[in-house]
Amino acid sequence: EAMIAAEAGADVVMLDNFEPEQLKKDAKVFKEKFPHVTVEASGGITMETMPDYFSEDVDVISQGKLTQGYDCVDFSLKIVH
């Protein structure tokens, strides 16, 4: 799917829920064909496992835990009549 997205003009692709070694292999193959496209690794990555995902072919590593599992505050501007 990342190859199809890049061929269609995507600037960024996300490789989500990969094991570190598979991510590195797939990112390398992808970057050989699309060096201008940003590759983001995501999915189950923690501060402890993050170093396992470091690769010269991965541009961004994201950690969803930073935005999940917290209470939300409703800041809407709904007017009750």
Jmol script that loads the backbone (N, CA, C; Angstrom):
load data "model"
ATOM      1  N   GLU A   1       0.816  -1.195   0.000  1.00  0.00           N
ATOM      2  CA  GLU A   1       0.000   0.000   0.000  1.00  0.00           C
ATOM      3  C   GLU A   1       0.861   1.261   0.000  1.00  0.00           C
ATOM      4  N   ALA A   2       2.006   1.215   0.683  1.00  0.00           N
ATOM      5  CA  ALA A   2       2.888   2.384   0.707  1.00  0.00           C
ATOM      6  C   ALA A   2       3.403   2.694  -0.700  1.00  0.00           C
ATOM      7  N   MET A   3       3.739   1.664  -1.449  1.00  0.00           N
ATOM      8  CA  MET A   3       4.226   1.859  -2.826  1.00  0.00           C
ATOM      9  C   MET A   3       3.135   2.501  -3.683  1.00  0.00           C
ATOM     10  N   ILE A   4       1.909   2.016  -3.534  1.00  0.00           N
ATOM     11  CA  ILE A   4       0.790   2.570  -4.302  1.00  0.00           C
ATOM     12  C   ILE A   4       0.568   4.028  -3.930  1.00  0.00           C
ATOM     13  N   ALA A   5       0.622   4.320  -2.647  1.00  0.00           N
ATOM     14  CA  ALA A   5       0.441   5.704  -2.188  1.00  0.00           C
ATOM     15  C   ALA A   5       1.528   6.608  -2.759  1.00  0.00           C
ATOM     16  N   ALA A   6       2.771   6.152  -2.717  1.00  0.00           N
ATOM     17  CA  ALA A   6       3.875   6.954  -3.245  1.00  0.00           C
ATOM     18  C   ALA A   6       3.740   7.172  -4.748  1.00  0.00           C
ATOM     19  N   GLU A   7       3.346   6.137  -5.448  1.00  0.00           N
ATOM     20  CA  GLU A   7       3.147   6.269  -6.898  1.00  0.00           C
ATOM     21  C   GLU A   7       2.024   7.256  -7.212  1.00  0.00           C
ATOM     22  N   ALA A   8       1.061   7.370  -6.299  1.00  0.00           N
ATOM     23  CA  ALA A   8      -0.054   8.305  -6.485  1.00  0.00           C
ATOM     24  C   ALA A   8       0.298   9.719  -6.041  1.00  0.00           C
ATOM     25  N   GLY A   9       1.511   9.902  -5.489  1.00  0.00           N
ATOM     26  CA  GLY A   9       1.954  11.248  -5.132  1.00  0.00           C
ATOM     27  C   GLY A   9       2.024  11.557  -3.648  1.00  0.00           C
ATOM     28  N   ALA A  10       1.892  10.554  -2.799  1.00  0.00           N
ATOM     29  CA  ALA A  10       1.976  10.804  -1.350  1.00  0.00           C
ATOM     30  C   ALA A  10       3.347  11.354  -0.975  1.00  0.00           C
ATOM     31  N   ASP A  11       3.361  12.282  -0.022  1.00  0.00           N
ATOM     32  CA  ASP A  11       4.609  12.845   0.496  1.00  0.00           C
ATOM     33  C   ASP A  11       5.112  12.075   1.708  1.00  0.00           C
ATOM     34  N   VAL A  12       4.174  11.411   2.410  1.00  0.00           N
ATOM     35  CA  VAL A  12       4.484  10.685   3.647  1.00  0.00           C
ATOM     36  C   VAL A  12       3.742   9.362   3.622  1.00  0.00           C
ATOM     37  N   VAL A  13       4.415   8.291   4.066  1.00  0.00           N
ATOM     38  CA  VAL A  13       3.737   7.009   4.265  1.00  0.00           C
ATOM     39  C   VAL A  13       4.016   6.541   5.686  1.00  0.00           C
ATOM     40  N   MET A  14       3.026   5.856   6.264  1.00  0.00           N
ATOM     41  CA  MET A  14       3.181   5.335   7.616  1.00  0.00           C
ATOM     42  C   MET A  14       3.276   3.814   7.542  1.00  0.00           C
ATOM     43  N   LEU A  15       4.334   3.288   8.123  1.00  0.00           N
ATOM     44  CA  LEU A  15       4.471   1.844   8.269  1.00  0.00           C
ATOM     45  C   LEU A  15       4.030   1.541   9.692  1.00  0.00           C
ATOM     46  N   ASP A  16       2.841   0.994   9.825  1.00  0.00           N
ATOM     47  CA  ASP A  16       2.177   0.861  11.115  1.00  0.00           C
ATOM     48  C   ASP A  16       2.164  -0.593  11.586  1.00  0.00           C
ATOM     49  N   ASN A  17       2.496  -0.786  12.852  1.00  0.00           N
ATOM     50  CA  ASN A  17       2.441  -2.099  13.501  1.00  0.00           C
ATOM     51  C   ASN A  17       3.396  -3.124  12.894  1.00  0.00           C
ATOM     52  N   PHE A  18       4.593  -2.678  12.544  1.00  0.00           N
ATOM     53  CA  PHE A  18       5.640  -3.570  12.055  1.00  0.00           C
ATOM     54  C   PHE A  18       6.544  -3.976  13.210  1.00  0.00           C
ATOM     55  N   GLU A  19       7.073  -5.173  13.142  1.00  0.00           N
ATOM     56  CA  GLU A  19       8.156  -5.554  14.046  1.00  0.00           C
ATOM     57  C   GLU A  19       9.400  -4.804  13.575  1.00  0.00           C
ATOM     58  N   PRO A  20      10.321  -4.464  14.480  1.00  0.00           N
ATOM     59  CA  PRO A  20      11.464  -3.622  14.099  1.00  0.00           C
ATOM     60  C   PRO A  20      12.274  -4.134  12.908  1.00  0.00           C
ATOM     61  N   GLU A  21      12.609  -5.400  12.874  1.00  0.00           N
ATOM     62  CA  GLU A  21      13.444  -5.908  11.780  1.00  0.00           C
ATOM     63  C   GLU A  21      12.717  -5.872  10.442  1.00  0.00           C
ATOM     64  N   GLN A  22      11.427  -6.200  10.456  1.00  0.00           N
ATOM     65  CA  GLN A  22      10.646  -6.145   9.217  1.00  0.00           C
ATOM     66  C   GLN A  22      10.493  -4.702   8.757  1.00  0.00           C
ATOM     67  N   LEU A  23      10.292  -3.794   9.690  1.00  0.00           N
ATOM     68  CA  LEU A  23      10.190  -2.374   9.360  1.00  0.00           C
ATOM     69  C   LEU A  23      11.459  -1.903   8.651  1.00  0.00           C
ATOM     70  N   LYS A  24      12.601  -2.248   9.195  1.00  0.00           N
ATOM     71  CA  LYS A  24      13.874  -1.813   8.609  1.00  0.00           C
ATOM     72  C   LYS A  24      14.038  -2.345   7.186  1.00  0.00           C
ATOM     73  N   LYS A  25      13.686  -3.610   6.969  1.00  0.00           N
ATOM     74  CA  LYS A  25      13.801  -4.210   5.638  1.00  0.00           C
ATOM     75  C   LYS A  25      12.860  -3.517   4.653  1.00  0.00           C
ATOM     76  N   ASP A  26      11.606  -3.359   5.046  1.00  0.00           N
ATOM     77  CA  ASP A  26      10.620  -2.762   4.144  1.00  0.00           C
ATOM     78  C   ASP A  26      10.900  -1.286   3.892  1.00  0.00           C
ATOM     79  N   ALA A  27      11.347  -0.570   4.915  1.00  0.00           N
ATOM     80  CA  ALA A  27      11.677   0.848   4.741  1.00  0.00           C
ATOM     81  C   ALA A  27      12.841   1.008   3.772  1.00  0.00           C
ATOM     82  N   LYS A  28      13.810   0.131   3.852  1.00  0.00           N
ATOM     83  CA  LYS A  28      14.968   0.190   2.950  1.00  0.00           C
ATOM     84  C   LYS A  28      14.540  -0.010   1.497  1.00  0.00           C
ATOM     85  N   VAL A  29      13.728  -1.030   1.258  1.00  0.00           N
ATOM     86  CA  VAL A  29      13.233  -1.292  -0.094  1.00  0.00           C
ATOM     87  C   VAL A  29      12.425  -0.100  -0.598  1.00  0.00           C
ATOM     88  N   PHE A  30      11.577   0.438   0.264  1.00  0.00           N
ATOM     89  CA  PHE A  30      10.745   1.576  -0.111  1.00  0.00           C
ATOM     90  C   PHE A  30      11.597   2.789  -0.460  1.00  0.00           C
ATOM     91  N   LYS A  31      12.557   3.124   0.401  1.00  0.00           N
ATOM     92  CA  LYS A  31      13.389   4.321   0.187  1.00  0.00           C
ATOM     93  C   LYS A  31      14.263   4.205  -1.052  1.00  0.00           C
ATOM     94  N   GLU A  32      14.632   2.984  -1.431  1.00  0.00           N
ATOM     95  CA  GLU A  32      15.407   2.810  -2.656  1.00  0.00           C
ATOM     96  C   GLU A  32      14.607   3.272  -3.865  1.00  0.00           C
ATOM     97  N   LYS A  33      13.313   3.048  -3.829  1.00  0.00           N
ATOM     98  CA  LYS A  33      12.454   3.430  -4.950  1.00  0.00           C
ATOM     99  C   LYS A  33      11.898   4.850  -4.810  1.00  0.00           C
ATOM    100  N   PHE A  34      11.651   5.271  -3.564  1.00  0.00           N
ATOM    101  CA  PHE A  34      11.037   6.587  -3.309  1.00  0.00           C
ATOM    102  C   PHE A  34      11.833   7.351  -2.249  1.00  0.00           C
ATOM    103  N   PRO A  35      13.039   7.780  -2.555  1.00  0.00           N
ATOM    104  CA  PRO A  35      13.868   8.455  -1.538  1.00  0.00           C
ATOM    105  C   PRO A  35      13.313   9.796  -1.066  1.00  0.00           C
ATOM    106  N   HIS A  36      12.443  10.401  -1.845  1.00  0.00           N
ATOM    107  CA  HIS A  36      11.870  11.711  -1.501  1.00  0.00           C
ATOM    108  C   HIS A  36      10.657  11.625  -0.579  1.00  0.00           C
ATOM    109  N   VAL A  37      10.114  10.426  -0.361  1.00  0.00           N
ATOM    110  CA  VAL A  37       8.913  10.263   0.461  1.00  0.00           C
ATOM    111  C   VAL A  37       9.322  10.019   1.913  1.00  0.00           C
ATOM    112  N   THR A  38       8.687  10.733   2.833  1.00  0.00           N
ATOM    113  CA  THR A  38       8.961  10.575   4.256  1.00  0.00           C
ATOM    114  C   THR A  38       8.331   9.274   4.753  1.00  0.00           C
ATOM    115  N   VAL A  39       9.121   8.482   5.483  1.00  0.00           N
ATOM    116  CA  VAL A  39       8.644   7.225   6.058  1.00  0.00           C
ATOM    117  C   VAL A  39       8.477   7.409   7.560  1.00  0.00           C
ATOM    118  N   GLU A  40       7.264   7.128   8.035  1.00  0.00           N
ATOM    119  CA  GLU A  40       6.966   7.218   9.462  1.00  0.00           C
ATOM    120  C   GLU A  40       6.691   5.825  10.010  1.00  0.00           C
ATOM    121  N   ALA A  41       7.312   5.498  11.132  1.00  0.00           N
ATOM    122  CA  ALA A  41       7.053   4.240  11.839  1.00  0.00           C
ATOM    123  C   ALA A  41       6.116   4.533  12.997  1.00  0.00           C
ATOM    124  N   SER A  42       5.133   3.666  13.187  1.00  0.00           N
ATOM    125  CA  SER A  42       4.151   3.873  14.241  1.00  0.00           C
ATOM    126  C   SER A  42       3.570   2.534  14.654  1.00  0.00           C
ATOM    127  N   GLY A  43       2.891   2.540  15.797  1.00  0.00           N
ATOM    128  CA  GLY A  43       2.160   1.353  16.208  1.00  0.00           C
ATOM    129  C   GLY A  43       2.854   0.538  17.273  1.00  0.00           C
ATOM    130  N   GLY A  44       2.468   0.741  18.510  1.00  0.00           N
ATOM    131  CA  GLY A  44       3.009  -0.061  19.607  1.00  0.00           C
ATOM    132  C   GLY A  44       4.427   0.281  20.009  1.00  0.00           C
ATOM    133  N   ILE A  45       4.920   1.407  19.560  1.00  0.00           N
ATOM    134  CA  ILE A  45       6.295   1.807  19.880  1.00  0.00           C
ATOM    135  C   ILE A  45       6.299   2.533  21.222  1.00  0.00           C
ATOM    136  N   THR A  46       7.167   2.104  22.108  1.00  0.00           N
ATOM    137  CA  THR A  46       7.297   2.726  23.423  1.00  0.00           C
ATOM    138  C   THR A  46       8.678   3.362  23.534  1.00  0.00           C
ATOM    139  N   MET A  47       8.887   4.121  24.589  1.00  0.00           N
ATOM    140  CA  MET A  47      10.205   4.716  24.802  1.00  0.00           C
ATOM    141  C   MET A  47      11.273   3.622  24.935  1.00  0.00           C
ATOM    142  N   GLU A  48      10.875   2.499  25.516  1.00  0.00           N
ATOM    143  CA  GLU A  48      11.828   1.405  25.709  1.00  0.00           C
ATOM    144  C   GLU A  48      12.174   0.708  24.392  1.00  0.00           C
ATOM    145  N   THR A  49      11.191   0.572  23.492  1.00  0.00           N
ATOM    146  CA  THR A  49      11.444  -0.145  22.235  1.00  0.00           C
ATOM    147  C   THR A  49      11.861   0.779  21.091  1.00  0.00           C
ATOM    148  N   MET A  50      11.740   2.080  21.290  1.00  0.00           N
ATOM    149  CA  MET A  50      12.037   3.023  20.211  1.00  0.00           C
ATOM    150  C   MET A  50      13.413   2.820  19.574  1.00  0.00           C
ATOM    151  N   PRO A  51      14.476   2.605  20.340  1.00  0.00           N
ATOM    152  CA  PRO A  51      15.780   2.406  19.695  1.00  0.00           C
ATOM    153  C   PRO A  51      15.810   1.230  18.711  1.00  0.00           C
ATOM    154  N   ASP A  52      14.960   0.244  18.914  1.00  0.00           N
ATOM    155  CA  ASP A  52      14.902  -0.897  17.999  1.00  0.00           C
ATOM    156  C   ASP A  52      14.410  -0.492  16.615  1.00  0.00           C
ATOM    157  N   TYR A  53      13.713   0.636  16.525  1.00  0.00           N
ATOM    158  CA  TYR A  53      13.127   1.096  15.265  1.00  0.00           C
ATOM    159  C   TYR A  53      14.013   2.102  14.529  1.00  0.00           C
ATOM    160  N   PHE A  54      15.097   2.540  15.149  1.00  0.00           N
ATOM    161  CA  PHE A  54      15.983   3.506  14.491  1.00  0.00           C
ATOM    162  C   PHE A  54      16.563   2.900  13.217  1.00  0.00           C
ATOM    163  N   SER A  55      16.510   3.681  12.136  1.00  0.00           N
ATOM    164  CA  SER A  55      17.025   3.236  10.847  1.00  0.00           C
ATOM    165  C   SER A  55      17.264   4.458   9.987  1.00  0.00           C
ATOM    166  N   GLU A  56      18.274   4.392   9.158  1.00  0.00           N
ATOM    167  CA  GLU A  56      18.528   5.509   8.253  1.00  0.00           C
ATOM    168  C   GLU A  56      17.414   5.649   7.217  1.00  0.00           C
ATOM    169  N   ASP A  57      16.577   4.628   7.078  1.00  0.00           N
ATOM    170  CA  ASP A  57      15.487   4.665   6.107  1.00  0.00           C
ATOM    171  C   ASP A  57      14.146   5.069   6.727  1.00  0.00           C
ATOM    172  N   VAL A  58      14.118   5.302   8.028  1.00  0.00           N
ATOM    173  CA  VAL A  58      12.909   5.753   8.722  1.00  0.00           C
ATOM    174  C   VAL A  58      13.143   7.200   9.140  1.00  0.00           C
ATOM    175  N   ASP A  59      12.261   8.081   8.686  1.00  0.00           N
ATOM    176  CA  ASP A  59      12.435   9.510   8.938  1.00  0.00           C
ATOM    177  C   ASP A  59      11.784   9.977  10.235  1.00  0.00           C
ATOM    178  N   VAL A  60      10.653   9.352  10.599  1.00  0.00           N
ATOM    179  CA  VAL A  60       9.876   9.780  11.762  1.00  0.00           C
ATOM    180  C   VAL A  60       9.426   8.537  12.524  1.00  0.00           C
ATOM    181  N   ILE A  61       9.530   8.591  13.846  1.00  0.00           N
ATOM    182  CA  ILE A  61       8.983   7.532  14.686  1.00  0.00           C
ATOM    183  C   ILE A  61       7.962   8.189  15.601  1.00  0.00           C
ATOM    184  N   SER A  62       6.726   7.693  15.539  1.00  0.00           N
ATOM    185  CA  SER A  62       5.678   8.293  16.365  1.00  0.00           C
ATOM    186  C   SER A  62       5.221   7.315  17.439  1.00  0.00           C
ATOM    187  N   GLN A  63       4.739   7.903  18.506  1.00  0.00           N
ATOM    188  CA  GLN A  63       4.284   7.130  19.653  1.00  0.00           C
ATOM    189  C   GLN A  63       2.876   7.588  20.001  1.00  0.00           C
ATOM    190  N   GLY A  64       1.867   6.779  19.661  1.00  0.00           N
ATOM    191  CA  GLY A  64       0.476   7.139  19.892  1.00  0.00           C
ATOM    192  C   GLY A  64       0.116   7.290  21.352  1.00  0.00           C
ATOM    193  N   LYS A  65       0.875   6.683  22.212  1.00  0.00           N
ATOM    194  CA  LYS A  65       0.587   6.755  23.648  1.00  0.00           C
ATOM    195  C   LYS A  65       0.518   8.205  24.128  1.00  0.00           C
ATOM    196  N   LEU A  66       1.194   9.087  23.425  1.00  0.00           N
ATOM    197  CA  LEU A  66       1.204  10.494  23.822  1.00  0.00           C
ATOM    198  C   LEU A  66      -0.165  11.143  23.667  1.00  0.00           C
ATOM    199  N   THR A  67      -1.014  10.595  22.800  1.00  0.00           N
ATOM    200  CA  THR A  67      -2.316  11.214  22.549  1.00  0.00           C
ATOM    201  C   THR A  67      -3.484  10.308  22.914  1.00  0.00           C
ATOM    202  N   GLN A  68      -3.211   9.150  23.479  1.00  0.00           N
ATOM    203  CA  GLN A  68      -4.280   8.203  23.811  1.00  0.00           C
ATOM    204  C   GLN A  68      -4.338   7.974  25.311  1.00  0.00           C
ATOM    205  N   GLY A  69      -5.537   7.691  25.785  1.00  0.00           N
ATOM    206  CA  GLY A  69      -5.693   7.306  27.177  1.00  0.00           C
ATOM    207  C   GLY A  69      -5.854   8.448  28.167  1.00  0.00           C
ATOM    208  N   TYR A  70      -6.144   9.630  27.659  1.00  0.00           N
ATOM    209  CA  TYR A  70      -6.318  10.781  28.537  1.00  0.00           C
ATOM    210  C   TYR A  70      -7.749  11.286  28.441  1.00  0.00           C
ATOM    211  N   ASP A  71      -8.237  11.876  29.529  1.00  0.00           N
ATOM    212  CA  ASP A  71      -9.559  12.474  29.508  1.00  0.00           C
ATOM    213  C   ASP A  71      -9.565  13.689  28.586  1.00  0.00           C
ATOM    214  N   CYS A  72     -10.719  13.962  28.016  1.00  0.00           N
ATOM    215  CA  CYS A  72     -10.859  15.108  27.114  1.00  0.00           C
ATOM    216  C   CYS A  72     -11.733  16.176  27.768  1.00  0.00           C
ATOM    217  N   VAL A  73     -11.476  17.395  27.404  1.00  0.00           N
ATOM    218  CA  VAL A  73     -12.291  18.511  27.858  1.00  0.00           C
ATOM    219  C   VAL A  73     -13.006  19.060  26.635  1.00  0.00           C
ATOM    220  N   ASP A  74     -14.317  19.256  26.748  1.00  0.00           N
ATOM    221  CA  ASP A  74     -15.110  19.777  25.635  1.00  0.00           C
ATOM    222  C   ASP A  74     -15.029  21.294  25.628  1.00  0.00           C
ATOM    223  N   PHE A  75     -14.360  21.848  24.633  1.00  0.00           N
ATOM    224  CA  PHE A  75     -14.215  23.296  24.499  1.00  0.00           C
ATOM    225  C   PHE A  75     -15.144  23.847  23.414  1.00  0.00           C
ATOM    226  N   SER A  76     -16.207  23.131  23.107  1.00  0.00           N
ATOM    227  CA  SER A  76     -17.099  23.589  22.053  1.00  0.00           C
ATOM    228  C   SER A  76     -17.790  24.896  22.456  1.00  0.00           C
ATOM    229  N   LEU A  77     -18.262  25.581  21.461  1.00  0.00           N
ATOM    230  CA  LEU A  77     -18.928  26.859  21.702  1.00  0.00           C
ATOM    231  C   LEU A  77     -20.430  26.748  21.457  1.00  0.00           C
ATOM    232  N   LYS A  78     -20.991  25.610  21.832  1.00  0.00           N
ATOM    233  CA  LYS A  78     -22.428  25.389  21.675  1.00  0.00           C
ATOM    234  C   LYS A  78     -23.188  26.305  22.633  1.00  0.00           C
ATOM    235  N   ILE A  79     -24.222  26.924  22.111  1.00  0.00           N
ATOM    236  CA  ILE A  79     -25.043  27.815  22.929  1.00  0.00           C
ATOM    237  C   ILE A  79     -26.340  27.078  23.260  1.00  0.00           C
ATOM    238  N   VAL A  80     -26.624  26.958  24.531  1.00  0.00           N
ATOM    239  CA  VAL A  80     -27.832  26.288  24.996  1.00  0.00           C
ATOM    240  C   VAL A  80     -28.912  27.334  25.137  1.00  0.00           C
ATOM    241  N   HIS A  81     -30.065  27.144  24.491  1.00  0.00           N
ATOM    242  CA  HIS A  81     -31.179  28.094  24.570  1.00  0.00           C
ATOM    243  C   HIS A  81     -32.177  27.647  25.595  1.00  0.00           C
TER     244      HIS A  81
END
end "model"
wireframe off; spacefill off
backbone 0.3
color backbone group
